[in-house]
Amino acid sequence: MASEYNLYKFNSIYDNTYHDVLKYIIIKCHNVNDANDILQETYLEFWKILNKKELSENNIKSYLIGIAINKIKKHYTLLDRIKTISLFDKNDKDLELIDTIEDKFNIDDLIIKNDNWELVWKYIKNKKNQDIPKVFYLHYKLELSIKEISAILNVKESYVKNLIYRTLNELYATFGKDV
């Protein structure tokens, strides 16, 4: 009887928190390919805790985020963290090179058709720069603005625009204008 109740409670919490926890994990993980594993580990840990003790439903999302933080920390070693240091050096005016490049395109006008999302997603999630799949997921799937993404990822808007612009050009060259 208690396990049926716990299963019902778990499913309810899972349905209510899934998108927010996934969004957090995608933002914080170093490699988007690891997000599903970390998400699964997070909810598995939560299931184990739920079966051991009674949890208050207040701040349950924060509790899950706390579990996710621990799973992300465990998942990455110090060497992996060092690999993610930005390669964008600053010039003598303390500006990143990427901020000095002018863009003449309105990124919001460029749209990826939903039919092709799986094909595109499979391609971009294996990019070396893992900011690319994060930005694409946040912009095209969660429909966050460039300004919101730059705030979430703690990067400059021009960096986000540049990632989208360059990757879209690469996608056009790879898959054609239909995508």
C-alpha positions in Angstrom: 0.0 0.0 0.0 2.8 2.4 0.9 4.7 1.7 -2.3 1.6 2.4 -4.4 1.2 5.7 -2.7 4.9 6.5 -3.2 4.7 5.6 -6.8 1.7 7.8 -7.3 3.5 10.6 -5.4 6.7 10.1 -7.4 4.8 10.2 -10.7 3.0 13.4 -9.8 6.2 15.1 -8.7 8.0 13.8 -11.8 5.3 15.2 -14.1 5.4 18.6 -12.3 9.2 19.0 -12.1 10.6 17.2 -15.2 11.0 20.2 -17.5 12.5 22.5 -14.9 15.0 19.9 -13.7 15.9 18.9 -17.2 16.4 22.6 -18.1 18.7 23.1 -15.1 20.7 20.0 -15.9 21.2 21.0 -19.5 22.3 24.5 -18.4 24.8 23.2 -15.8 26.2 20.0 -17.4 29.4 20.2 -19.5 28.2 17.9 -22.2 24.6 17.8 -23.3 25.0 14.1 -24.0 25.3 13.5 -20.3 22.0 15.2 -19.5 19.8 12.1 -19.8 22.1 10.1 -17.5 22.2 12.8 -14.9 18.5 13.3 -15.1 17.9 9.6 -14.6 20.3 9.4 -11.7 18.6 12.4 -10.1 15.2 10.9 -10.2 16.5 7.4 -9.2 18.1 9.0 -6.1 14.8 10.9 -5.4 12.9 7.6 -5.7 15.2 5.9 -3.1 14.8 8.9 -0.7 11.1 8.9 -1.2 10.9 5.3 -0.2 13.0 5.8 2.9 11.4 8.9 4.5 8.4 11.2 4.3 9.1 14.3 2.3 7.2 17.6 2.5 5.9 18.7 -0.9 7.1 22.3 -0.1 10.2 23.2 -2.2 10.3 19.7 -3.8 11.7 21.3 -7.0 14.5 22.9 -5.0 15.2 19.5 -3.4 15.4 17.8 -6.8 17.7 20.6 -8.1 19.9 19.9 -5.0 20.1 16.2 -6.0 20.9 17.2 -9.6 23.7 19.5 -8.4 25.3 16.6 -6.5 24.9 14.2 -9.5 26.4 16.8 -11.8 29.4 17.3 -9.5 29.9 13.5 -9.2 29.6 13.0 -12.9 32.4 15.4 -13.8 36.0 15.1 -12.7 38.4 18.0 -12.2 39.9 17.2 -15.6 36.5 17.6 -17.3 35.9 20.9 -15.6 39.3 22.2 -16.8 38.4 21.2 -20.4 35.5 23.6 -20.4 37.5 26.8 -19.8 36.6 29.4 -22.4 38.9 29.7 -25.3 37.8 33.3 -26.0 40.7 35.5 -24.9 40.2 39.1 -24.1 42.0 41.9 -26.0 43.7 44.9 -24.6 40.4 46.7 -24.1 39.1 43.8 -22.0 36.7 42.7 -24.8 36.3 39.1 -26.0 37.1 38.8 -29.7 33.6 37.4 -30.3 32.1 40.7 -29.0 34.0 42.7 -31.6 32.4 40.9 -34.6 29.4 42.6 -36.1 26.4 40.6 -37.0 24.0 41.7 -39.7 21.4 39.1 -39.2 18.4 38.9 -37.0 18.8 35.5 -35.4 15.2 35.3 -34.3 14.2 35.3 -37.9 16.1 32.1 -38.5 13.9 29.1 -37.6 14.5 25.4 -37.5 11.4 23.4 -38.7 10.1 21.1 -36.0 10.1 18.1 -38.4 13.8 18.4 -38.7 14.6 19.0 -35.0 15.6 15.4 -34.3 18.0 15.3 -37.3 19.5 18.7 -36.3 19.6 17.8 -32.6 21.5 14.6 -33.2 24.0 16.5 -35.2 24.6 19.4 -32.8 24.5 17.6 -29.5 27.8 16.0 -30.5 29.6 19.3 -31.1 32.8 19.8 -29.3 31.6 23.2 -27.9 28.8 22.0 -25.6 27.4 25.6 -25.4 26.0 25.0 -28.9 23.4 22.3 -28.0 22.5 24.1 -24.8 21.8 27.3 -26.7 19.8 25.5 -29.4 17.8 23.6 -26.9 17.0 26.7 -24.8 16.2 28.8 -27.9 14.4 26.5 -30.2 12.8 24.0 -27.8 12.1 26.1 -24.7 11.7 29.3 -26.8 13.9 31.4 -24.6 15.1 34.7 -25.9 18.8 35.3 -26.6 18.9 37.7 -23.7 17.4 35.1 -21.4 19.9 32.5 -22.6 22.8 34.8 -22.1 21.7 35.5 -18.5 21.1 31.8 -17.7 24.5 30.7 -19.2 26.3 33.8 -17.9 27.7 34.7 -21.3 27.4 37.7 -23.6 24.4 38.0 -26.0 26.8 38.3 -28.9 28.3 34.9 -28.0 24.9 33.3 -28.0 24.0 35.0 -31.4 27.3 34.0 -32.8 26.8 30.3 -31.8 23.4 30.3 -33.4 24.5 32.1 -36.6 27.6 30.0 -37.2 25.8 26.8 -36.4 22.9 27.6 -38.6 25.3 28.3 -41.5 27.0 25.0 -40.8 23.6 23.3 -40.7 22.6 24.9 -44.0 25.8 23.7 -45.6 25.4 20.2 -44.2 21.6 19.6 -44.6 20.6 22.3 -47.2 18.3 25.2 -46.9 15.3 23.0 -46.2 16.3 22.5 -42.6 
